[in-house]
Amino acid sequence: YELLQSALCQEGLPRTLDRSAEPRTGFGPLDMTVCVLGSPTAFLPVLLEGGTRCPGAMVLCLSPTWASRVPSETSPGAWSLLLSRGVSFEVGGHSTLDTFVPPRRANYVTGTFVPGGPESSWVGELARDLDCPTGGSVPLAHRLEDPLVTRWVLAAHAGLPVPPTLAFVLGTRGDLPTELVAPGVRLVRLEDPQDQEKLVQEEVGTFLRGTAMEPYSQVTVRPAGWQWRGTDTRSTHRKEEGVAVAQAVGARLRGLREEDSVLLEALVPTARLPAPPPRSPAPRLPVALRICTLLCRSWGDRPQLCQVACAVGRAEVPVRHGATLPQGLDTSLQQWGVVAPGQRQALATRLRVAAEAAMAAVLATEAELSPQQRGGTRARTDILGVDFLLACVDDTLELVALSTNSQRCLETCLLAEAMGHAVGDPPGDLPQLLAEAMLHRAQCHLVEGKDILLIGAGGISKSFVWEAARAYGLRIHLVESDPEHFAAELVETFLPYDSREHRRDEEHAERVTELVRARGLRPHACLSYWDDCVVLAALVCQHLGLRGNPPAAVRVAKQKSRTHQHLQRCHRGHPPPSTFAVPCHRLQSHEDVERAAGTVPFPAVAKLEFGAGGVGVRLVENTEQCHAHATQLWHDLRDDADHPGIGLGWGNAMLLMEYVPGTEHDVDVVIFDGRLVGAWVSDNGPTRLPAFLETAACLPSCLPADRQAQLVRAALSCCLACGLRDGVFNVELKLAPGGPRLLEINPRMGGFYLRDWIQEVYGPDLLLAAVLVALGVPPVLPARPTPRTHLVGVMCLGSEHGEVLGGGGGLETLRVLQGRGLIRLNRLFEAAEGAGGYEEPCLSVACDGGTRAEATLRLLGLCQALGIDSPRYPIQHFLSHFK
């Protein structure tokens, strides 16, 4: 506790306020608790950041007497961790010592699992076999701190260069494969080291004379294993001293324990590059550079490099953590003579790729361990340090992976960040990334087992809902009009009820409420991802007393003309929401067309009042074209049976809307209690006129940050003005020369490919965010979202591509490419929907790339090879906006 006060003082923060005499009560199943066990020093910046993002959610447990373990009510054989006392962190760096009555249940647990550390025994015991996600464990820390285990993983599973290594272990050691095969690593199992001296000498001689050792002149001999962490018991020898090396190995083998090994490894020198002339005539001593990388398990369980710190020391003495002050990678590379900025950036990119590959390999091999080997079913490594050397192999710079660790790189990188604060450097992203990773895993656990009433199943484009619900542990109770819907077998409860006539939604809501209560269901939340059912879902929420937007607000957003007419009356704000509205007029008869022509200038856009998917949208140049389009549409599209899923259950009224020039964009927003929590901007390619059918899209947006900010602010302003204060919404806008103009608000999660793309590019899941908001929990989303890749995609139509995709085998080729991770394929409909002017895209095909140009080039080549590109469907033109 005093160590915590000292650390707070060094940060310029107030001492912890002792409120333990006034127990805190009222923590329920939807309150988030991220528990950090053990010493405060390693995790303090993360606790402070988490306290700012989610006040009170981060709790530090400093003593085994502050927590207890009770048998889990949800996971047989597991335990729940209950906190009776802890230090909670709030906004502004404030902390309080609290007692919790009744004890507070942890949703996520991590701590100082450092082998041999003063707290590791009680921390490891409290964190063992928990029913909540656990960021590490003592057994996992032992694996990470064992150089032989991790060197095998890095070489065999991540494909990374490692120092040539000869390892001796006892034959009974079972945590390594019987036949260990890894480039640069040879394993020798000994039954009795005392009686196998000849074998040892032969293996040592073969290793020293092998081709892997040709570039190196020195070797080291050392005992290895987690118990040797932090010790310096190695000896260094010249390669030619074969007898001395064999003797050193033999000496280490005496007393070899089952969990340990003896390593003979090449001493890999740091690359020596041409350096600028010295400022002093004094001789320049050879030095070594150790590159420390810190990674976390980020959104979607993907490794993410958080920070890099370097240490420089004498070449003949291995550079150890804590032995010198860290410095930045760019500074170190310049010091080493890497002068060209492009070369330094290329090395930084290679380092990120190598480090993330290392963590991916560690996570994959951990997943194959038994729960006992991991320290619990829910135990996983969430924070990982990987150390590299910058070596020179065949006259090229090479990153050589040395080892992994559970906490040393964390301490080094946090020290580097703290040192930067002292000289005015802006705060780095490290605490934010780590806090977000922990809070996100806690939120995933928070939704497990929650009962969600879902209104409307949708079609094949919503298939991801059922997979995601299973992955998150949600219990879905589905109300669906189609009694034969395929999702009936995929949900906890299937409630068939025909609600397709949405003009009777008030009546439907009462019937659905009765149906839910008759089944004895008590849902925690109710929501809809299907456009037709958003008003019904809002009404059901109101009847059941669940969190949701007022039905009146959803009705305003659902009906396009009401949206714009409502916004035109909203004059408060800077600028007011009326700025983004577009002149429009409702059309229910041909007399309405004549009246609209007097208020809406041509060219104009005529479309369905409650439409979805772009069906029935058309550019009209004059009153006669508007009359003709209305006549045709009112004849063809009368009710839901004529074209299911596009809103005809609300009728087939139309509206005439002023045409807005400019580029088209989707803004997907997450709003909680009127506050913007997250936003993502994607770009659409030029639509196929006169029907405005979507052709192409890209994410991230091509727009500069300030223009994206305009779109996000306009989307938020329009949603709030309509009364939408809670949920995930898709807002379609045009970016005209004078700024954003609203097309329409979809008061539900974005459709088509948007959820999948946002998850792939940025990590967060809109579906999970919608569930959290409906439960009353503010979702934790990236504070500074950084794209991991660029996606560019095109839509395919049954009329244009049916033969190519079907008879031509194109669809099967696309599926194979998707299985190999080369494309992203989103099926939107089982078969082509509609015909002629009412057709909808049947699928979306996208390629990714490190840059937008790379992704665009790959997609264009794919479309040309498969015949998706044609003079009637010019892909290059559709992609022309993405520059």
C-alpha positions, 0 to 999 in steps of 0.5 A: 500500500505504501509502495502505491502511495509512493508511485502515485506521488511520483506521478503527481497524483493525490494519495489514496483516499481511505473510504474503507469505513463506509462499505460500498454496496449495490454492485450487480451482475452488470457492473464491471470489475477488472481486478489486478492482483499483486504489486501496483508498480507494473500496472499503475498507468493501466489502472489510471487509464482504466479509471478514466475510461470506466470510473471504478471498474479497475480494482487493485488487490494488494493482499490475499486477505482482500479476496476469496474464492467460491465455487462458480455458479455457472462453470462446474469445477471453476471458482469465482473471485470475490473482492471484499476490499480493493483500491478503486481508480477514478477519473483524474488519477484519484484512487480510493481504498474501499470495502465491498459489502457484499463482496464484488465479483471479478469479471477479469483478473490479471496480476504479477505472475512473475516467477519467483516474485514476492507475490507470485504464490498468493497471486497465482493461487487466487487466479487459478481455475477462475470462471472469468477471463484471466490474463495470465497465470503462474503456469503460463508465466513459467512457459514464457520465461523458459527460453527453450520452450519459447525459442521452439515456439518462435522458430517452429510456429512463428518462422522467426530466426533464433540464435542457433541453439543446442538444448539438453533436457532429461528424457522425462520432460513432457512439456516439449514435443518428443521430436522437436523440429524447429529451424536453428534449435536441436533438442537432445534428451538424456536419460542420465547425464552422468553416463552419457558424456560421450553423447554430449561431447559428440553433440557439442562437436557437431553443433560447433562445426555445423553450418548454422554456427558458421557466421558466429565466433562465440557461444554461451553455455547456461542453465535455462528454465523459469527458475533461472529468470533474472540470474546471470549464470552463463559462460562465454567461449570461443567456438574453437574451444570445443573441449572447454565448451563440452566441459562447461556443458557437462558441468551444467548438466550435473544436477539437471532438474526435470523442468530445466535445460542446459543451452549451448547457443551462438552469441549473436552480435549486433549488426555493425553498420557504417557509422558517422565519424566519431566526435572524439579520437577515443577508441569506439567499443563494440556495443550490443542492441536489445530491442524490447517489444510489448504486445497485447491481445487486442480486439478479436484476439489479435496480437497488437504491438503496443510499444518498442523500447531499446537497450544498449550495452557492452557487446561482451555482456548480454544486455539485460532488462533493468540494467540500462535506461531504455530509448526509442527504436528510431533513435537507436537505429540512427545511432547504429547508422541507419540514416535513411528514414525510409529504411528505419520505417521499413525496419520498424514495420518488419519488427511489428510483423515479427513481434505480432507473429511471435505472439500469434504463435504463443497464443496458438500453442497455449490454446493446445494446452490443457486447462491444468497446463494453462492454470485454468480454462479461462487463463490466457496470455494477454500481455507479452514481451518479446526481445529481439536482436538486430543482427547481420546475416549475409550482409542484410539486417535481420531481426533475431528473436531471443526470448519472451517474458511475462512482465519485464518488457512491460516494466521497460516500456512503461519506464520509457513512457514515464521518461518521455513525460519528464521531457514533455513528450505527449502521452503514448498509447500503451496504457490506453491499449492495455486498459482497453484490452482488459476492459473489453475482455471483462465486457465480453464476460459480462454479457455471457449468459444474458437473455436477449429478446431479438425481434426479426431474424433477417436473411442470410446476410444476418447469419453472423448474428447466430455465430456471434451469439454462440461465441459470446455466450448469449441466450437468444430468444427470437421473435420471427414471422417465418415459422420455417426460418433456418435460425429456429434451430440456432436460438434458445427459444423460437417464438413464431409470430407474424408481424409483417404488417407493421402498420399494426406494430402497437398491436403486435407489441402487445401480442409479443409481450404476452407471448414472452411472458407466457413462456416465462422469459425474462430478457435482460435486453431487447433489440433488432438488427432487421430494418423492418422490426426496429419500431416493433422492438422499441415498442416491446422494450417499452412494454417490458420496461427494458432499455431502448429508444422511445418508439416515437424517436425510432418512428421519426428515423424510420420514416424518411420524409419525417426524418428530414421534416423533423430536422428542418424544425431543429434550429438549435446548435452550432450548426443546427441539425436543420443544416443537414436536412434536405428538402423532400415531400411525401408521395402517396398519390399523383396529386402529391407528385404535382405538389412536390414538384413545386417545392423540390427542385429537379433533378430529384430522387424518388424512393420508398418512404420506408425502403431498404437496400436501395430498392426502388430509388431512382433519379428523376429529371422532371415531373413526368419521370416522377409520375412514371416511376411512381406508377410503375413502383406502386404497381409492382411493389404493393406489399411485403410479398412482392419484395420481402425485407424492404419495408413494404410492411409499412406500405409503399408510400414514396418521397421526392427528395432534392438530389445532392451532389457529392460523394456518398458515405456511411457513418456507423455510430455507437451512442450511449446515453446521448454520448458518442462512444465510437464512429467509423466512416466508410466510402461508397463508389459511384452508384449505378444511375438512375437506380442508385444501386451501390457498386463499391466501398472502401474502409477506412475512408479516403477522406482527410480527418477533418472531413470525416469529422464533419460526417461524424458530427453531422451523423451524431447531430441528426441522431440526437435531434431525432431522439436516438440516444442509445444504440448502434445506428447507420447513417447515410450521408452525402458530402457535398461541396458545402458539407454533409447532407443527410440521406437517411438514418437506419436506426439499427446496426449497419447492414450488408458487409459493414459489421464484418468490415469494421471488425476486420479493419478496426477490431470492435464488434458492432453486434456486441456494442449493440448488446452492451448498450441495450443492457445499459453498459457503455461499450469500451471502444478504441479511443484512437482507432487505428486501421489494421488493414485497408478493405476495398470491395465491390457488389455483385448482381445476379443480372450481371454476374449470375452466369459468371458466379454460377455456371462459370464456377466463380462463386466456388473460386471465391469461396476457396479464396475466402478459405485461404484468407485472400478475400472477404466474401459477404453473402447478402442473399441466397439468390438474386432478389428482385429484378430489373429496377428492383434488384439488390446485390447478391454478394460483396467481394473485397480484398485487403492490403497494406494500403488502399492502392494495394487493395484496389489493385488486387480487387481489380485484378480479381474481378478481371480474372473472374469476369466480374468486370465488364463493359456493362459493369466497369469495376475500374470506374466504380473504384475511381473514387478511392484515391 
